[in-house]
Amino acid sequence: MSSEGAPTWTSGYGVGEGWNLQGTLLYESSENAFVLFDSAIGENANSLHIIATRPGGTTIGSVDCPSIGNAVTTDLVGLGKGQFLLSAGTPQSVNSEGAGWLVKIQHDDSCVWVRQVEGPGAGSAVAAVEDSYGRFLVCGSALPPETQTRDIYVAAFDQSGKQLRYRTYGGGTPDFATEMVATEDGGVVLVGTSVDYGGDSGILALNIGPGGEALWAEVLGGPHDAGVSIHRTSDGGFLIGANCGPDDSEGKSVRIIKLSSDTP
C-alpha cells in the first residue's frame, strides 16, 4: 500500500492442491523485497514454508527443517545476516498438551536448528525476541501439573539453541501471553490477558528481568479487556493495544494504553 493507504499491488501464493497456508509472518528484507514464512498444513503434519520476493522475481519453496508436528508459525524475528528466528506452537487441547517450538533459519531456506521448549506444562509458543545479550526468549502458554491453571512461560535459549532456563508466571487464575518486547537490561515486557473465575478479564503487563525474575505485573483496562500487542516508544515507554469486550453503551471497541519507561 502507498503512504496514502491506496493498494499498489496484490499477489496470491499457494503450494499446490491439498495444502493450506496458515500463520503468515512477513519481514521486509530490503526495499521492495520481502520474506514471508508460514505453515503449510498437511494431512499428517505441517511444514515450514517460505516465500521470498525480490525485484524482478519471486521464489517459493519449503524450508528444509525437521518436523514440528502440527505446530503453526506464530512470530518472526529478523536477526540480520540473512538469519531469522521463528516461534511456532501447537495449542493445548482435550487430547494434547500442546508444544512450543523455536526455529533458527538461514535466508537460503535451510534450517540452522529446531528446539522444542522443555519445561513442566510447556505448550504453544506465541512470541519470540532477541534480548540485549544475544539470547533468544520465547513466551507461551503453560499448564503446570501442580496447579492445572493456565500460566505464562518464558524460556531462554543461547545462539546455539541450548535452552538456558524455563519459568512460569501467573496467579491462581488463568493468564495468557500474546506478545513481548525486549528491554535494554536484557529482560522483556510481555502483554497478555488475565482472567478471573467470574468471567472478567484485564490486560496483563508483565516485566521479566534479565535473570528471569518477575520485576512487576499490572492488570490494566476494563473488566472485559484482552491484551493483544506491545511496542516500544521513542521515549523508552511502551504502547499496548487491546480488544475491549461488549459495553452497554459503546459495544465492542479497542483500547490503547501508554506505559512509561519506569512503570509501575
C-alpha positions as CSV (number, residue, x, y, z in Angstrom):
1,M,0.0,0.0,0.0
2,S,1.1,3.6,-0.6
3,S,1.6,6.1,2.2
4,E,-1.9,7.4,1.4
5,G,-3.4,3.9,2.0
6,A,-4.0,3.0,-1.6
7,P,-3.2,-0.5,-2.8
8,T,-0.2,-0.6,-5.1
9,W,-0.1,-4.3,-5.9
10,T,-1.7,-7.6,-4.8
11,S,-0.3,-11.1,-5.2
12,G,-1.6,-14.6,-4.1
13,Y,0.6,-17.6,-3.5
14,G,-0.1,-21.3,-2.9
15,V,1.8,-24.6,-2.7
16,G,-0.4,-26.9,-4.5
17,E,-3.6,-28.9,-4.1
18,G,-4.2,-30.4,-0.7
19,W,-2.2,-27.8,1.2
20,N,-3.4,-24.8,3.2
21,L,-1.2,-22.0,4.4
22,Q,-1.6,-20.5,7.9
23,G,0.3,-18.3,10.3
24,T,1.6,-15.8,7.8
25,L,4.6,-13.8,9.0
26,L,6.2,-11.0,6.9
27,Y,9.6,-9.4,7.1
28,E,10.9,-6.6,4.8
29,S,14.5,-7.6,4.0
30,S,15.2,-4.6,1.7
31,E,13.2,-2.1,-0.3
32,N,10.6,-3.9,-2.3
33,A,11.9,-7.3,-1.1
34,F,10.1,-9.4,1.4
35,V,10.5,-12.7,3.1
36,L,7.3,-14.4,4.2
37,F,7.1,-17.5,6.4
38,D,4.0,-19.6,7.1
39,S,3.0,-23.1,7.9
40,A,1.9,-25.4,5.1
41,I,-0.9,-27.5,6.7
42,G,-0.7,-31.2,5.6
43,E,-2.9,-34.2,6.3
44,N,-0.4,-35.8,8.6
45,A,2.0,-33.0,9.6
46,N,2.8,-29.4,8.9
47,S,6.0,-28.0,7.2
48,L,7.6,-24.5,7.3
49,H,7.1,-22.7,4.0
50,I,9.0,-19.6,2.7
51,I,8.1,-17.1,0.0
52,A,10.9,-14.7,-0.8
53,T,10.0,-11.8,-3.1
54,R,12.7,-9.7,-4.8
55,P,12.6,-7.1,-7.5
56,G,12.1,-8.9,-10.8
57,G,11.2,-12.3,-9.4
58,T,9.7,-14.5,-6.7
59,T,11.0,-17.7,-5.3
60,I,8.7,-20.1,-3.5
61,G,9.6,-23.2,-1.6
62,S,9.7,-25.2,1.7
63,V,12.3,-24.8,4.5
64,D,14.3,-28.0,5.0
65,C,13.6,-28.4,8.7
66,P,12.9,-31.4,10.9
67,S,9.2,-32.0,11.7
68,I,7.5,-29.7,14.1
69,G,4.3,-31.8,14.1
70,N,1.1,-29.9,13.8
71,A,2.6,-26.6,15.0
72,V,1.7,-23.3,13.3
73,T,4.1,-20.3,13.0
74,T,3.3,-17.5,15.5
75,D,6.1,-14.9,15.4
76,L,9.1,-13.9,13.2
77,V,12.3,-12.0,14.3
78,G,14.9,-10.8,11.8
79,L,18.4,-11.5,13.2
80,G,20.5,-9.9,10.4
81,K,23.0,-11.6,8.1
82,G,20.2,-13.4,6.4
83,Q,19.0,-15.2,9.5
84,F,15.6,-15.4,11.1
85,L,14.0,-16.7,14.3
86,L,10.6,-18.3,14.2
87,S,8.3,-19.3,17.1
88,A,5.6,-21.9,16.4
89,G,3.1,-23.7,18.6
90,T,0.6,-26.5,18.9
91,P,-2.2,-25.3,21.3
92,Q,-3.2,-27.4,24.2
93,S,-6.5,-29.3,23.7
94,V,-8.5,-32.0,25.3
95,N,-6.3,-34.7,23.8
96,S,-3.0,-32.9,23.7
97,E,-0.7,-30.9,26.0
98,G,0.5,-28.9,23.0
99,A,4.1,-27.9,22.2
100,G,6.2,-24.8,21.7
101,W,9.0,-24.5,19.2
102,L,11.8,-22.1,18.3
103,V,13.4,-22.4,14.9
104,K,16.5,-20.6,13.5
105,I,16.6,-20.3,9.7
106,Q,19.1,-19.1,7.1
107,H,17.8,-17.0,4.2
108,D,18.9,-19.7,1.8
109,D,15.9,-21.7,3.1
110,S,18.0,-24.0,5.3
111,C,17.3,-24.7,9.0
112,V,20.1,-24.0,11.5
113,W,18.3,-25.7,14.4
114,V,14.9,-26.5,15.8
115,R,14.2,-26.7,19.5
116,Q,11.1,-27.7,21.4
117,V,10.5,-25.7,24.6
118,E,11.1,-28.0,27.6
119,G,9.5,-27.4,30.9
120,P,6.6,-28.5,33.2
121,G,3.4,-28.0,31.2
122,A,5.0,-26.1,28.3
123,G,2.6,-25.6,25.5
124,S,2.2,-23.4,22.4
125,A,4.7,-20.6,21.8
126,V,3.3,-17.3,20.8
127,A,6.1,-14.8,20.6
128,A,9.9,-14.5,20.4
129,V,12.6,-11.8,20.8
130,E,16.4,-11.5,20.8
131,D,17.4,-9.7,24.0
132,S,20.3,-7.3,24.5
133,Y,22.7,-10.1,25.5
134,G,22.0,-12.0,22.2
135,R,19.8,-14.7,23.9
136,F,16.6,-15.8,22.3
137,L,13.5,-15.6,24.5
138,V,10.2,-17.3,23.7
139,C,6.9,-17.0,25.6
140,G,3.8,-19.1,25.5
141,S,1.1,-20.9,27.4
142,A,1.8,-23.4,30.2
143,L,-0.3,-25.8,32.2
144,P,1.8,-26.7,35.1
145,P,0.9,-30.2,36.5
146,E,0.9,-29.0,40.1
147,T,-1.7,-26.2,39.6
148,Q,-3.5,-27.2,36.4
149,T,-4.2,-23.4,35.9
150,R,-3.1,-21.8,32.7
151,D,0.0,-19.8,33.2
152,I,2.6,-18.0,31.1
153,Y,6.1,-19.3,30.4
154,V,9.2,-17.6,29.3
155,A,12.1,-19.7,28.1
156,A,15.6,-18.5,27.2
157,F,18.0,-20.1,24.6
158,D,21.5,-19.3,23.5
159,Q,22.7,-18.7,20.0
160,S,23.4,-22.4,19.5
161,G,19.9,-23.4,20.5
162,K,20.7,-24.6,24.0
163,Q,17.8,-23.9,26.5
164,L,19.1,-21.9,29.4
165,R,16.0,-21.6,31.6
166,Y,12.3,-22.1,31.8
167,R,10.0,-20.3,34.2
168,T,6.3,-19.9,34.6
169,Y,4.4,-16.8,35.7
170,G,0.8,-16.3,36.9
171,G,-1.5,-16.3,39.8
172,G,-4.4,-18.5,40.9
173,T,-6.4,-17.7,37.8
174,P,-5.7,-18.2,34.0
175,D,-3.1,-15.9,32.4
176,F,-2.2,-15.8,28.7
177,A,0.6,-14.1,26.7
178,T,0.3,-12.6,23.3
179,E,3.4,-10.6,22.6
180,M,6.6,-9.2,24.2
181,V,9.4,-6.7,23.5
182,A,13.0,-6.6,24.7
183,T,14.3,-4.1,27.2
184,E,17.8,-2.6,27.4
185,D,18.7,-4.5,30.6
186,G,18.3,-7.9,29.0
187,G,14.7,-8.5,30.1
188,V,11.3,-8.3,28.4
189,V,7.9,-6.7,28.9
190,L,5.1,-9.0,28.0
191,V,1.5,-8.3,27.3
192,G,-1.4,-10.7,27.5
193,T,-4.7,-11.3,29.4
194,S,-5.5,-12.2,33.0
195,V,-8.9,-13.9,33.5
196,D,-10.7,-14.4,36.8
197,Y,-13.2,-17.1,37.6
198,G,-16.1,-14.7,37.5
199,G,-15.5,-14.3,33.7
200,D,-13.9,-10.8,33.8
201,S,-10.5,-10.2,32.2
202,G,-7.9,-7.5,32.1
203,I,-4.9,-6.5,30.1
204,L,-1.8,-8.1,31.7
205,A,1.5,-6.3,31.5
206,L,4.5,-8.3,32.9
207,N,8.1,-7.2,33.2
208,I,10.6,-10.1,33.3
209,G,14.2,-9.2,34.4
210,P,17.4,-10.5,32.7
211,G,17.7,-13.4,35.0
212,G,14.0,-14.5,34.6
213,E,12.8,-12.8,37.7
214,A,9.4,-11.1,37.7
215,L,10.0,-7.4,38.3
216,W,6.4,-6.1,38.2
217,A,3.0,-7.1,36.9
218,E,0.0,-4.9,36.3
219,V,-3.6,-5.7,35.2
220,L,-5.0,-2.7,33.2
221,G,-8.1,-1.6,31.4
222,G,-11.7,-2.5,31.8
223,P,-13.3,-5.7,33.1
224,H,-13.5,-7.4,29.7
225,D,-10.3,-6.3,28.0
226,A,-7.7,-8.6,26.4
227,G,-4.1,-7.5,25.7
228,V,-3.1,-8.0,22.0
229,S,0.2,-6.2,21.2
230,I,3.0,-4.2,22.7
231,H,5.5,-1.8,21.1
232,R,8.5,0.3,22.3
233,T,8.1,4.1,22.0
234,S,10.7,6.6,21.2
235,D,10.8,7.8,24.8
236,G,11.6,4.3,26.2
237,G,8.0,3.6,27.2
238,F,5.5,1.0,25.9
239,L,2.4,1.2,23.9
240,I,-0.2,-1.6,24.4
241,G,-3.1,-2.4,22.1
242,A,-6.1,-4.3,23.4
243,N,-9.5,-5.6,22.5
244,C,-12.4,-4.5,24.7
245,G,-15.4,-6.6,25.5
246,P,-19.0,-5.5,25.0
247,D,-20.1,-2.5,26.8
248,D,-23.8,-1.5,27.3
249,S,-23.2,2.0,25.9
250,E,-20.4,1.6,23.4
251,G,-20.4,-2.0,22.2
252,K,-17.1,-3.7,21.3
253,S,-14.1,-1.4,20.8
254,V,-10.3,-1.2,21.2
255,R,-8.1,0.4,23.8
256,I,-4.6,1.8,23.6
257,I,-2.5,2.3,26.8
258,K,0.7,4.1,27.1
259,L,3.1,3.0,29.9
260,S,6.2,5.0,30.9
261,S,9.7,3.5,30.9
262,D,9.7,3.3,34.8
263,T,6.3,1.5,35.2
264,P,5.0,0.8,37.7
